[in-house]
Amino acid sequence: MAALAYNLGKREINHYFSVRSAKVLALVAVLLLAACHLASRRYRGNDSCEYLLSSGRFLGEKVWQPHSCMMHKYKISEAKNCLVDKHIAFIGDSRIRQLFYSFVKIINPQFKEEGNKHGNIPFEDKISSVKVDFLWHPEVNGSMKQCIKVWTEDSVAKPHVIIAGAATWSIKIHNGSNEALSQYKMNITSIAPLLEKLAKTSDVYWVLQDPVYEDLLSENRKMITNEKIDAYNEAAVSILNSSTRNSKSNVKMFSVSKLIAQETITESLDGLHLPESSRETSAMILMNVYCNKILKPVDGSCCQPRPPLTLIQKLAACFFTLSIIGYLIFYIIHRNTHRKNKPCTDLESGEEKKNIINTSVSPLEILLQSFCKLGLIMAYFYMCDRANLFMKENKFYTHSTFFIPIIYILVLGVFYNENTKETKVLNREQTDEWKGWMQLVILIYHISGASTFLPVYMHIRVLVAAYLFQTGYGHFSYFWIKGDFGIHRVCQVLFRLNFLVVVLCIVMDRPYQFYYFVPLVTVWFMVIYVTLALWPQIIQKKANGNCFWHFGLLLKLAFLLLCICFLAYSQGAFEKIFSLWPLSKCFELKGNVYEWWFRWRLDRYTYSIWASSCKNKAECNELHPSVSVVQLFICQYHIWLAADTRGILVLIPGNPMLNIIVSTFIFVCVAHEISQITNDLAQIIIPKDNSSLLKRLACIAAFFCGLLILSSIQDKSRH
């Protein structure tokens, strides 16, 4: 009875909710979400720097997540590279001095907090010519005004970045009197035009006062209350924001430190100064504000402008636009023709006249329809990960975010099972099911950021290796059993593997090697094909007739193993081969082929060990090649993850669970549609007739030659 109810319910659901209706629902969701985000951007502004400077939340205890964008954690070399020949000035009280120290420690972690606390503190890195100064001005008064006024003179070199702020000393010295607040307003009003003038040529930030933990304040600081601090902050914001008429102030408010302090001030030692972790976060925010637009880190989307369209991207946009227009014209003409041929009623006999209608779909219609759908999908890809329409957030790993979904899908899988007619080990249905489970685990691994947890990282490598082994095993089995070494089969496989990645390389402006899983699978497929196709061609039927052929196959595989070992331990030879043009255009990443050698070398043989026995990633990666299966797999996402898999796409802000559900639903629908488009195009572009296929291959070769030429032109224009 339960089984009957289940089957009836399943049939009812399938009747109303099919794959087609799911895709329509996904399309509607994308359009609605895009409209909502566009309206929000127009209403709230499109400047992610403002979000970085004013809003955010903590992920866990110490990881700060700005609203709508991603923060990059700058290393020493990156900070020096960004700030070369730059001068940064911090002006203010002891809290600004704390921020100064944290900022300098990003450049030089050995810099010690010592010297006169109530005096100026200089720092200079002579190698990169970075100069950072702290200027002691604990009150907004004539002394601070004079310091700032000197920089407004044309003959004086101005700092590239100015960070200023003060108020607590004014509250303390004047015992929190209203007269002191009035004087503060007058002083900041006189300084505001000077800051505004500096902001035209330099980056100027006014740091709002952080809250205090009143219970920990000493007796001589009891007058510094949060109520007084709020009053001083309101005065600074109102005056500085209204310092220019009929335009937006160029002086930026650094108010995010207030939010950080609200979460961490209880950890303060004296109730006034922030703990070290909090001020480090504020310093890293300052580094992101200034350096993201210069270095453009992938995982630092805050303050980055939308990348300009390349020539290839513009041509791709034109092609997809023409495809959409062409399909719409074709559809309208076809529909009108269909109406004319529609059966009509014979008025005399009262019967319908039946016209013979050819219902077969032409290859041209399939081609236009496929490129029309693909164009819309690529527009969604671009909106998610290149335009500034949707939001992005950093990944943050916790054990619960990884293991709870894993347990959930395992429990769910217990209730779903089907019988199979196959009894052989590693049959098609069995490997497909295994690969499906492994894909689910790898997806959860990616979105949860579990690569930071070493045992999970290494066990996922086992799944990836097993996944790719089964893929390679499937190709080997086909050639071994069928003996089909024809060019049609090879072209079909290569097209299905590479079609989406080639399109993404064009649309998303990324090199082929960036999606390194596909190059790995492609190269190893060709290795399997060449090994078995070369003379003597040894297949199962031939080997079963004479065991001598088994020995011949072993010799082939042994020679292949020797070649693999040679290339694996001879980095120079490997890089020389793949540095040859045009191979270098495919396998270069960041100007060299080292990444390709590293990925290729990482997974080669078979393996069954306790993967978490190694102590760090470097040790694991050294051990992994000698004990792993085939190549390392990565499934990149621009429409589920973001920032080229470094972050998470946020379609619905403020609700992580609902966001994952909606983005996953859209992602699955898009992936399924791309699979169908690839299959349809493969049937048209790769015909079975050899003469037609050779002509198509010549056209494809001409297309790639043109792509290489355009890519070379782009590279020259960039440099």
C-alpha positions as CSV (number, residue, x, y, z in Angstrom):
1,M,0.0,0.0,0.0
2,A,2.8,2.4,0.9
3,A,4.6,1.6,-2.3
4,L,1.4,2.2,-4.3
5,A,0.9,5.6,-2.6
6,Y,4.5,6.5,-3.3
7,N,4.2,5.7,-7.0
8,L,0.9,7.6,-7.3
9,G,2.3,10.6,-5.5
10,K,5.4,10.5,-7.7
11,R,3.3,10.3,-10.9
12,E,1.1,13.2,-9.7
13,I,4.2,15.4,-8.9
14,N,5.8,14.5,-12.3
15,H,2.5,15.5,-14.0
16,Y,2.6,19.0,-12.6
17,F,6.3,19.5,-12.1
18,S,8.4,18.3,-15.0
19,V,12.0,19.2,-16.0
20,R,10.6,21.8,-18.4
21,S,8.5,23.5,-15.8
22,A,11.4,23.5,-13.4
23,K,13.6,25.3,-15.9
24,V,10.8,27.8,-16.6
25,L,10.5,28.4,-12.8
26,A,14.3,28.9,-12.6
27,L,14.2,31.4,-15.5
28,V,11.4,33.3,-13.7
29,A,13.4,33.3,-10.5
30,V,16.5,34.6,-12.2
31,L,14.5,37.5,-13.8
32,L,12.8,38.4,-10.6
33,L,16.1,38.3,-8.6
34,A,17.9,40.3,-11.2
35,A,15.2,43.0,-11.1
36,C,15.3,43.1,-7.3
37,H,19.1,43.4,-7.2
38,L,19.0,46.1,-9.9
39,A,16.4,48.1,-8.0
40,S,18.4,47.7,-4.8
41,R,21.6,48.9,-6.5
42,R,19.9,52.0,-7.9
43,Y,18.3,52.7,-4.5
44,R,21.2,52.0,-2.2
45,G,24.0,52.8,-4.7
46,N,26.4,50.6,-6.6
47,D,29.6,51.3,-4.7
48,S,30.9,48.2,-2.9
49,C,33.5,50.4,-1.2
50,E,30.7,52.1,0.8
51,Y,29.5,48.6,1.9
52,L,33.0,47.7,2.9
53,L,33.5,50.9,4.9
54,S,30.1,50.8,6.6
55,S,28.5,47.4,7.0
56,G,29.2,43.7,7.6
57,R,29.1,40.9,10.1
58,F,31.4,38.3,11.8
59,L,31.5,34.8,10.4
60,G,32.5,32.9,13.5
61,E,34.8,34.8,15.9
62,K,37.4,36.6,13.8
63,V,36.4,36.4,10.1
64,W,34.7,39.6,9.0
65,Q,32.2,39.5,6.1
66,P,31.4,42.8,4.4
67,H,27.9,43.3,3.1
68,S,27.6,42.1,-0.6
69,C,31.3,41.7,-1.4
70,M,34.4,39.7,-0.6
71,M,37.5,40.7,1.4
72,H,41.0,39.6,0.3
73,K,43.5,38.7,3.0
74,Y,46.7,40.6,1.9
75,K,50.1,38.9,2.2
76,I,53.3,40.9,2.8
77,S,54.4,40.7,-0.8
78,E,51.0,41.8,-2.1
79,A,50.8,44.8,0.3
80,K,54.3,46.0,-0.7
81,N,53.5,45.6,-4.4
82,C,50.3,47.7,-4.0
83,L,51.9,50.4,-1.8
84,V,55.2,50.8,-3.7
85,D,56.3,54.5,-3.7
86,K,53.2,55.4,-1.6
87,H,52.9,57.6,1.5
88,I,50.2,56.9,4.1
89,A,49.5,59.2,7.0
90,F,47.5,58.3,10.2
91,I,46.4,61.4,12.2
92,G,44.7,61.2,15.6
93,D,44.7,59.7,19.1
94,S,45.7,56.4,20.6
95,R,43.0,54.4,18.8
96,I,44.3,55.7,15.5
97,R,47.8,54.7,16.6
98,Q,46.5,51.2,17.2
99,L,45.2,51.1,13.6
100,F,48.5,52.5,12.4
101,Y,50.4,49.6,14.0
102,S,48.1,47.0,12.6
103,F,48.4,48.5,9.2
104,V,52.2,48.5,9.3
105,K,52.3,44.9,10.5
106,I,50.6,43.8,7.2
107,I,53.7,45.2,5.5
108,N,56.2,44.2,8.2
109,P,55.0,41.8,10.9
110,Q,58.2,42.3,12.9
111,F,57.5,46.0,13.5
112,K,57.3,46.5,17.2
113,E,54.8,48.7,19.1
114,E,57.3,50.9,20.9
115,G,58.5,54.5,21.2
116,N,56.8,57.6,22.5
117,K,53.1,56.9,22.7
118,H,52.2,60.6,22.7
119,G,54.4,61.5,19.7
120,N,54.9,60.9,16.0
121,I,55.9,57.5,14.9
122,P,57.5,57.0,11.4
123,F,57.8,53.8,9.4
124,E,59.5,53.2,6.1
125,D,60.2,50.1,4.0
126,K,63.2,51.1,1.8
127,I,62.9,48.2,-0.5
128,S,59.4,49.0,-1.7
129,S,59.7,52.7,-0.8
130,V,56.5,52.6,1.3
131,K,56.2,55.3,3.9
132,V,53.7,55.2,6.7
133,D,53.5,57.9,9.4
134,F,51.5,58.3,12.6
135,L,51.0,61.9,13.6
136,W,49.9,62.4,17.2
137,H,46.9,64.8,17.3
138,P,44.5,63.5,20.0
139,E,42.1,66.4,19.5
140,V,40.3,68.0,16.6
141,N,41.8,71.5,17.1
142,G,44.1,74.1,15.6
143,S,47.1,71.8,15.7
144,M,45.4,69.1,13.6
145,K,44.1,71.8,11.3
146,Q,47.6,73.2,10.7
147,C,48.9,69.8,10.0
148,I,46.3,69.2,7.4
149,K,46.5,72.7,5.9
150,V,50.2,72.2,5.1
151,W,49.3,69.3,2.7
152,T,46.8,71.5,0.8
153,E,49.6,73.8,-0.4
154,D,50.7,73.1,-3.9
155,S,54.4,73.0,-3.2
156,V,54.1,70.2,-0.5
157,A,54.0,66.5,-1.4
158,K,50.6,65.1,-0.2
159,P,50.1,61.7,1.3
160,H,48.4,59.2,-1.0
161,V,46.1,58.1,1.8
162,I,45.1,60.0,4.9
163,I,43.3,58.3,7.9
164,A,42.2,60.7,10.6
165,G,39.9,60.7,13.6
166,A,39.7,61.8,17.3
167,A,37.2,62.6,20.0
168,T,37.8,60.6,23.2
169,W,40.5,63.1,24.4
170,S,38.1,66.0,24.0
171,I,35.5,64.1,26.1
172,K,38.0,63.2,28.7
173,I,39.8,66.6,29.1
174,H,36.6,68.6,29.2
175,N,34.7,66.0,31.4
176,G,32.1,65.4,28.7
177,S,30.7,68.9,28.8
178,N,28.3,70.2,26.1
179,E,30.7,73.1,25.5
180,A,33.4,70.7,24.4
181,L,31.0,69.1,21.9
182,S,30.1,72.6,20.5
183,Q,33.8,73.4,20.2
184,Y,34.4,70.0,18.4
185,K,31.7,70.9,15.9
186,M,33.3,74.3,15.2
187,N,36.8,72.7,14.8
188,I,35.6,70.0,12.5
189,T,33.7,72.5,10.5
190,S,36.9,74.5,9.9
191,I,38.8,71.3,9.0
192,A,36.2,69.9,6.6
193,P,37.0,72.1,3.6
194,L,40.7,71.2,3.9
195,L,39.9,67.5,4.0
196,E,37.6,67.9,1.0
197,K,40.3,69.7,-0.9
198,L,42.8,66.9,-0.1
199,A,40.2,64.3,-1.1
200,K,40.3,65.5,-4.7
201,T,43.9,64.1,-5.1
202,S,44.2,61.7,-2.2
203,D,42.1,59.1,-0.4
204,V,40.8,60.6,2.8
205,Y,39.1,58.6,5.5
206,W,37.5,59.9,8.7
207,V,37.4,57.2,11.4
208,L,34.3,57.3,13.5
209,Q,34.7,56.6,17.2
210,D,34.3,53.1,18.4
211,P,32.0,52.3,21.4
212,V,33.6,51.7,24.8
213,Y,33.0,49.0,27.4
214,E,32.0,51.3,30.3
215,D,32.3,48.7,33.1
216,L,36.1,48.4,32.4
217,L,36.9,52.1,32.1
218,S,39.3,53.6,34.7
219,E,38.0,56.4,36.9
220,N,39.7,59.1,34.9
221,R,37.8,57.8,31.8
222,K,34.4,57.3,33.2
223,M,33.1,60.4,31.4
224,I,33.7,58.7,28.0
225,T,30.3,57.1,27.6
226,N,28.8,55.6,24.5
227,E,26.1,58.3,24.6
228,K,28.8,61.0,24.3
229,I,30.6,59.0,21.5
230,D,27.4,58.7,19.5
231,A,26.9,62.5,19.8
232,Y,30.5,63.2,18.5
233,N,30.0,60.7,15.7
234,E,26.7,62.3,14.6
235,A,28.4,65.7,14.5
236,A,31.3,64.4,12.4
237,V,29.0,62.7,9.9
238,S,26.6,65.6,9.5
239,I,29.4,68.2,9.1
240,L,31.7,66.2,6.8
241,N,28.9,64.9,4.6
242,S,27.6,68.5,4.1
243,S,31.0,70.0,3.5
244,T,30.3,70.3,-0.3
245,R,27.3,71.8,-1.9
246,N,25.2,70.1,-4.5
247,S,27.5,67.1,-4.6
248,K,28.6,64.0,-2.6
249,S,31.4,64.5,-0.2
250,N,34.7,63.0,-1.2
251,V,35.8,62.3,2.4
252,K,34.9,58.7,3.1
253,M,33.4,57.7,6.5
254,F,35.2,54.7,8.1
255,S,32.3,53.6,10.2
256,V,32.7,49.8,10.0
257,S,35.0,49.8,12.9
258,K,32.0,50.6,15.1
259,L,30.3,47.4,14.1
260,I,33.5,45.4,14.7
261,A,34.0,47.0,18.1
262,Q,30.4,46.3,19.2
263,E,31.2,42.6,18.9
264,T,34.7,42.6,20.4
265,I,34.9,45.5,22.9
266,T,34.1,43.2,25.8
267,E,37.6,41.6,25.1
268,S,39.3,45.0,25.6
269,L,41.8,45.2,28.4
270,D,40.9,48.7,29.5
271,G,37.4,49.2,28.0
272,L,38.7,51.9,25.6
273,H,41.2,50.2,23.2
274,L,40.2,47.4,20.9
275,P,41.7,43.9,21.1
276,E,44.4,43.1,18.5
277,S,42.2,40.9,16.3
278,S,39.6,43.7,15.8
279,R,42.1,46.4,14.8
280,E,43.8,43.9,12.4
281,T,40.4,43.5,10.8
282,S,40.0,47.3,10.4
283,A,43.5,47.5,9.0
284,M,42.8,44.8,6.5
285,I,39.6,46.6,5.4
286,L,41.7,49.7,4.7
287,M,44.1,47.6,2.7
288,N,41.2,46.2,0.7
289,V,39.7,49.7,0.1
290,Y,42.9,51.0,-1.4
291,C,44.6,48.0,-3.0
292,N,41.7,46.0,-4.5
293,K,41.3,48.4,-7.4
294,I,45.0,48.2,-8.1
295,L,45.9,44.5,-7.7
296,K,42.4,43.2,-8.5
297,P,42.5,39.9,-6.5
298,V,40.0,37.3,-7.5
299,D,38.7,36.9,-4.0
300,G,38.6,40.6,-3.2
301,S,35.5,41.9,-5.0
302,C,35.0,44.9,-2.7
303,C,36.0,48.2,-4.4
304,Q,36.7,46.5,-7.7
305,P,35.1,48.0,-10.8
306,R,33.5,45.8,-13.4
307,P,36.3,44.5,-15.7
308,P,36.1,46.1,-19.1
309,L,34.9,43.9,-22.0
310,T,37.6,42.5,-24.2
311,L,37.3,42.3,-28.0
312,I,36.6,38.6,-27.8
313,Q,33.8,39.1,-25.3
314,K,32.2,41.9,-27.4
315,L,32.3,39.6,-30.5
316,A,30.8,36.8,-28.4
317,A,28.0,39.1,-27.2
318,C,27.3,40.1,-30.8
319,F,27.2,36.5,-31.9
320,F,24.8,35.4,-29.2
321,T,22.6,38.5,-29.8
322,L,22.4,37.7,-33.5
323,S,21.6,34.1,-32.6
324,I,18.7,35.2,-30.4
325,I,17.3,37.6,-33.1
326,G,17.7,34.9,-35.7
327,Y,15.9,32.3,-33.7
328,L,13.0,34.7,-32.9
329,I,12.6,35.5,-36.7
330,F,12.8,31.8,-37.5
331,Y,10.2,31.0,-34.8
332,I,7.8,33.7,-36.0
333,I,8.1,32.6,-39.6
334,H,7.7,28.9,-38.7
335,R,4.6,29.8,-36.5
336,N,2.9,31.7,-39.3
337,T,3.6,28.9,-41.7
338,H,2.1,26.4,-39.2
339,R,-1.0,28.6,-38.8
340,K,-1.5,28.6,-42.6
341,N,-1.2,24.9,-42.8
342,K,-3.5,24.4,-39.8
343,P,-6.5,22.1,-40.6
344,C,-9.7,24.1,-41.4
345,T,-13.3,23.1,-41.4
346,D,-15.1,22.3,-44.8
347,L,-18.3,24.4,-44.5
348,E,-20.1,22.2,-47.0
349,S,-19.3,18.8,-45.5
350,G,-18.7,20.0,-42.0
351,E,-15.4,18.0,-42.0
352,E,-11.9,19.1,-41.4
353,K,-9.5,19.3,-44.4
354,K,-6.2,17.7,-43.3
355,N,-3.0,19.1,-44.6
356,I,0.2,17.1,-44.5
357,I,2.6,18.9,-42.2
358,N,6.2,18.1,-41.9
359,T,6.8,18.1,-38.1
360,S,10.5,17.3,-38.2
361,V,12.7,20.0,-36.8
362,S,15.4,21.3,-39.2
363,P,19.1,21.4,-38.1
364,L,19.1,25.2,-38.6
365,E,16.3,25.6,-36.1
366,I,18.0,23.3,-33.6
367,L,21.3,25.3,-34.1
368,L,19.6,28.7,-33.6
369,Q,17.6,27.5,-30.7
370,S,20.7,26.0,-29.0
371,F,22.7,29.2,-29.4
372,C,19.8,31.3,-28.3
373,K,19.5,29.4,-25.1
374,L,23.2,29.3,-24.6
375,G,23.4,33.1,-25.1
376,L,20.8,33.6,-22.3
377,I,22.7,31.2,-20.0
378,M,26.0,32.9,-20.7
379,A,24.4,36.3,-19.9
380,Y,23.5,34.8,-16.5
381,F,27.0,33.5,-16.0
382,Y,28.4,37.0,-16.7
383,M,25.9,38.7,-14.4
384,C,26.8,36.4,-11.6
385,D,30.5,36.5,-11.7
386,R,31.7,39.5,-13.8
387,A,29.0,42.2,-13.5
388,N,28.3,43.9,-10.1
389,L,24.7,42.9,-10.1
390,F,24.6,40.0,-7.6
391,M,26.4,39.8,-4.3
392,K,29.3,37.7,-3.3
393,E,30.5,36.5,0.1
394,N,33.6,34.7,1.4
395,K,33.5,31.0,2.3
396,F,33.7,30.1,5.9
397,Y,34.3,26.6,7.0
398,T,32.7,24.9,10.0
399,H,32.3,21.2,10.6
400,S,28.5,21.5,10.7
401,T,28.3,23.2,7.3
402,F,30.1,20.2,5.7
403,F,29.1,17.2,7.7
404,I,25.4,17.9,8.2
405,P,24.6,18.0,4.5
406,I,26.7,14.9,4.0
407,I,24.8,13.0,6.6
408,Y,21.5,14.3,5.2
409,I,22.1,13.1,1.6
410,L,23.4,9.7,2.9
411,V,20.2,9.2,4.9
412,L,18.1,10.3,2.0
413,G,19.9,7.9,-0.3
414,V,18.9,4.9,1.8
415,F,15.3,5.4,0.7
416,Y,16.1,5.4,-3.0
417,N,17.3,2.2,-4.8
418,E,16.8,0.6,-8.1
419,N,17.6,-2.9,-9.5
420,T,20.1,-3.3,-12.2
421,K,20.4,-6.0,-14.9
422,E,24.2,-5.6,-15.0
423,T,26.3,-8.0,-12.9
424,K,29.8,-7.0,-14.0
425,V,32.1,-5.1,-11.7
426,L,32.2,-1.3,-12.5
427,N,29.3,-1.6,-14.9
428,R,27.9,1.6,-16.4
429,E,25.0,2.0,-14.0
430,Q,27.2,1.3,-11.0
431,T,29.9,3.9,-12.0
432,D,27.2,6.5,-12.8
433,E,25.7,6.1,-9.4
434,W,29.1,6.3,-7.7
435,K,30.0,9.4,-9.7
436,G,26.7,11.0,-8.8
437,W,27.3,10.5,-5.1
438,M,30.9,11.7,-5.4
439,Q,29.7,14.9,-7.2
440,L,27.3,15.7,-4.4
441,V,30.1,15.3,-1.8
442,I,32.5,17.5,-3.9
443,L,29.8,20.2,-4.3
444,I,29.3,20.3,-0.6
445,Y,33.0,20.4,-0.1
446,H,33.4,23.4,-2.5
447,I,30.6,25.5,-1.1
448,S,31.5,24.9,2.6
449,G,35.1,25.9,2.1
450,A,36.2,22.5,3.6
451,S,39.6,22.7,1.8
452,T,40.9,24.5,4.9
453,F,40.4,21.3,7.0
454,L,43.2,19.0,5.9
455,P,41.6,15.5,6.6
456,V,38.5,16.5,4.5
457,Y,40.8,18.0,1.8
458,M,42.7,14.8,1.3
459,H,39.7,12.5,1.4
460,I,38.0,14.7,-1.2
461,R,41.1,14.1,-3.4
462,V,40.5,10.4,-3.1
463,L,36.9,10.9,-4.4
464,V,38.1,13.2,-7.2
465,A,40.7,10.6,-8.2
466,A,38.2,7.8,-8.1
467,Y,35.8,9.9,-10.1
468,L,38.4,10.4,-12.8
469,F,39.6,6.9,-12.7
470,Q,36.1,5.7,-13.5
471,T,35.8,8.2,-16.3
472,G,39.1,7.0,-17.8
473,Y,38.1,3.4,-17.2
474,G,34.9,4.0,-19.2
475,H,36.9,5.3,-22.2
476,F,39.3,2.4,-22.0
477,S,36.5,-0.1,-21.9
478,Y,34.8,1.4,-24.9
479,F,37.9,1.1,-27.1
480,W,38.8,-2.3,-25.6
481,I,35.4,-3.8,-26.3
482,K,34.1,-2.0,-29.3
483,G,37.4,-1.4,-31.1
484,D,36.0,1.9,-32.6
485,F,38.9,4.1,-33.2
486,G,37.1,6.3,-35.8
487,I,37.6,10.0,-35.9
488,H,33.8,10.6,-35.3
489,R,34.0,9.0,-31.9
490,V,37.0,11.0,-30.9
491,C,35.5,14.3,-32.1
492,Q,32.3,13.6,-30.3
493,V,34.1,13.0,-26.9
494,L,36.4,16.0,-27.4
495,F,33.4,18.3,-28.3
496,R,31.3,17.2,-25.3
497,L,34.3,17.7,-22.9
498,N,35.4,21.0,-24.2
499,F,32.4,22.9,-25.6
500,L,31.3,24.5,-22.4
501,V,34.8,25.4,-21.2
502,V,35.7,27.0,-24.6
503,V,32.5,29.1,-24.4
504,L,33.3,30.1,-20.8
505,C,36.9,31.0,-21.7
506,I,35.5,33.4,-24.3
507,V,32.6,34.8,-22.2
508,M,34.4,35.0,-18.8
509,D,37.8,36.0,-20.2
510,R,39.7,33.1,-18.6
511,P,42.5,30.9,-20.1
512,Y,41.8,27.3,-21.0
513,Q,44.1,26.1,-18.2
514,F,42.0,28.0,-15.6
515,Y,39.4,25.2,-15.9
516,Y,42.2,22.7,-15.4
517,F,39.9,19.6,-14.9
518,V,38.9,19.7,-18.6
519,P,42.5,19.9,-19.9
520,L,43.4,17.0,-17.7
521,V,40.5,14.8,-18.8
522,T,41.1,15.8,-22.5
523,V,44.8,15.1,-22.4
524,W,44.3,11.7,-20.6
525,F,41.5,10.7,-23.0
526,M,43.9,11.4,-25.9
527,V,46.6,9.4,-24.1
528,I,44.2,6.4,-23.8
529,Y,43.1,6.8,-27.4
530,V,46.6,7.1,-28.9
531,T,47.9,4.2,-26.8
532,L,45.2,1.8,-28.0
533,A,44.9,3.1,-31.5
534,L,48.6,2.9,-32.5
535,W,49.8,-0.2,-34.2
536,P,49.3,-2.9,-33.2
537,Q,45.6,-2.2,-32.3
538,I,44.8,-4.7,-29.6
539,I,41.2,-5.1,-28.6
540,Q,39.3,-7.7,-26.6
541,K,38.2,-9.9,-29.5
542,K,41.7,-10.2,-30.8
543,A,43.2,-10.8,-27.3
544,N,40.8,-13.6,-26.5
545,G,41.8,-15.4,-29.6
546,N,45.5,-15.4,-28.7
547,C,47.0,-14.7,-25.3
548,F,50.1,-13.3,-27.0
549,W,48.1,-10.0,-27.6
550,H,47.7,-9.6,-23.8
551,F,51.5,-9.5,-23.6
552,G,51.5,-6.9,-26.4
553,L,49.0,-4.7,-24.5
554,L,51.1,-5.0,-21.3
555,L,54.2,-3.8,-23.3
556,K,52.2,-0.8,-24.6
557,L,51.0,0.1,-21.1
558,A,54.5,-0.3,-19.7
559,F,56.0,2.0,-22.3
560,L,53.2,4.5,-21.4
561,L,54.1,4.3,-17.7
562,L,57.7,4.9,-18.5
563,C,56.8,8.1,-20.5
564,I,54.6,9.3,-17.7
565,C,57.3,8.8,-15.1
566,F,59.9,10.6,-17.2
567,L,57.7,13.6,-17.7
568,A,56.6,13.6,-14.0
569,Y,60.2,13.8,-12.7
570,S,61.5,16.0,-15.5
571,Q,59.8,19.3,-15.0
572,G,62.1,21.0,-17.5
573,A,61.2,18.6,-20.4
574,F,57.5,18.8,-19.5
575,E,57.5,22.6,-19.5
576,K,59.5,22.8,-22.8
577,I,56.9,20.7,-24.5
578,F,53.9,22.6,-23.3
579,S,55.6,26.0,-23.7
580,L,55.6,25.5,-27.5
581,W,53.1,27.7,-29.4
582,P,50.2,27.2,-29.7
583,L,50.1,24.7,-26.8
584,S,51.4,27.4,-24.5
585,K,48.2,29.5,-25.3
586,C,46.1,26.6,-23.9
587,F,48.2,25.5,-20.9
588,E,49.6,28.8,-19.6
589,L,48.3,30.3,-16.5
590,K,49.7,33.6,-15.1
591,G,52.4,33.5,-17.8
592,N,53.8,30.0,-17.3
593,V,52.8,26.3,-17.5
594,Y,53.9,25.4,-14.0
595,E,50.3,25.1,-12.8
596,W,49.6,22.7,-15.6
597,W,52.6,20.6,-14.7
598,F,51.6,20.6,-11.0
599,R,48.0,19.5,-11.8
600,W,49.1,16.9,-14.2
601,R,51.8,15.5,-11.9
602,L,49.6,15.5,-8.8
603,D,47.5,12.4,-9.7
604,R,48.9,9.5,-11.7
605,Y,48.7,6.0,-10.1
606,T,46.4,4.0,-7.9
607,Y,45.9,4.5,-4.1
608,S,44.4,3.3,-0.9
609,I,45.8,4.8,2.2
610,W,44.7,6.8,5.3
611,A,44.6,10.2,3.5
612,S,44.8,12.3,6.7
613,S,48.1,10.9,7.8
614,C,50.1,13.8,6.3
615,K,50.5,16.9,8.4
616,N,50.2,19.8,5.9
617,K,49.1,20.4,2.3
618,A,52.6,20.6,1.0
619,E,53.5,17.2,2.5
620,C,50.2,15.8,1.3
621,N,50.7,17.0,-2.3
622,E,54.1,15.4,-2.4
623,L,52.8,12.1,-1.1
624,H,49.6,12.2,-3.2
625,P,51.1,11.7,-6.7
626,S,52.7,8.3,-5.8
627,V,49.5,6.9,-4.4
628,S,46.6,8.5,-6.2
629,V,44.3,7.7,-9.1
630,V,44.6,9.6,-12.5
631,Q,44.2,13.4,-12.4
632,L,42.8,15.9,-10.0
633,F,39.3,17.0,-10.8
634,I,37.8,20.3,-10.2
635,C,34.3,21.4,-11.1
636,Q,34.2,25.1,-11.3
637,Y,31.2,27.2,-10.9
638,H,30.4,30.8,-11.8
639,I,26.7,30.6,-11.0
640,W,26.7,28.6,-7.7
641,L,30.0,29.7,-6.2
642,A,31.4,33.1,-7.2
643,A,34.7,34.9,-7.9
644,D,35.9,31.9,-9.9
645,T,35.0,29.4,-7.1
646,R,36.7,31.6,-4.3
647,G,33.4,32.8,-2.8
648,I,29.7,32.2,-2.6
649,L,27.1,33.7,-4.9
650,V,24.4,35.6,-2.9
651,L,21.1,35.8,-4.7
652,I,19.1,36.3,-1.5
653,P,21.0,38.3,1.1
654,G,20.4,37.8,4.8
655,N,19.2,34.2,4.6
656,P,22.1,31.8,3.8
657,M,19.9,28.6,3.8
658,L,17.3,30.0,1.4
659,N,20.1,31.5,-0.8
660,I,21.7,28.0,-1.1
661,I,18.3,26.4,-1.9
662,V,17.5,28.9,-4.7
663,S,21.0,29.2,-6.2
664,T,21.3,25.4,-6.2
665,F,17.9,24.9,-7.9
666,I,18.9,27.4,-10.6
667,F,22.4,25.9,-11.0
668,V,21.0,22.4,-11.5
669,C,18.5,23.6,-14.1
670,V,21.2,25.5,-16.0
671,A,23.6,22.5,-15.8
672,H,20.9,20.2,-17.2
673,E,20.0,22.6,-20.0
674,I,23.7,23.0,-21.0
675,S,24.0,19.3,-21.1
676,Q,21.1,19.1,-23.6
677,I,22.5,22.0,-25.6
678,T,25.9,20.3,-25.9
679,N,24.3,17.0,-27.0
680,D,22.1,18.7,-29.6
681,L,25.1,20.7,-31.0
682,A,27.3,17.7,-31.0
683,Q,24.9,15.9,-33.3
684,I,24.9,18.8,-35.8
685,I,28.5,20.0,-35.6
686,I,30.1,16.5,-35.6
687,P,28.4,14.6,-38.5
688,K,29.1,10.9,-39.1
689,D,30.0,11.4,-42.7
690,N,33.8,11.6,-42.8
691,S,34.1,14.1,-45.7
692,S,31.6,16.5,-44.0
693,L,33.4,16.0,-40.7
694,L,36.7,16.9,-42.1
695,K,35.2,20.1,-43.5
696,R,33.8,20.9,-40.1
697,L,37.1,20.2,-38.5
698,A,38.8,22.7,-40.9
699,C,36.2,25.3,-39.9
700,I,36.8,24.6,-36.2
701,A,40.6,24.9,-36.8
702,A,40.1,28.2,-38.6
703,F,37.9,29.4,-35.6
704,F,40.6,28.6,-33.1
705,C,43.3,30.2,-35.2
706,G,41.2,33.4,-35.3
707,L,40.7,33.1,-31.5
708,L,44.5,32.7,-31.0
709,I,45.2,35.8,-33.1
710,L,42.6,37.9,-31.2
711,S,44.0,36.6,-27.9
712,S,47.5,37.7,-28.9
713,I,46.2,41.1,-29.9
714,Q,44.4,41.4,-26.5
715,D,47.6,40.4,-24.6
716,K,49.6,43.1,-26.4
717,S,47.0,45.8,-25.8
718,R,46.9,44.9,-22.0
719,H,50.7,45.2,-21.7
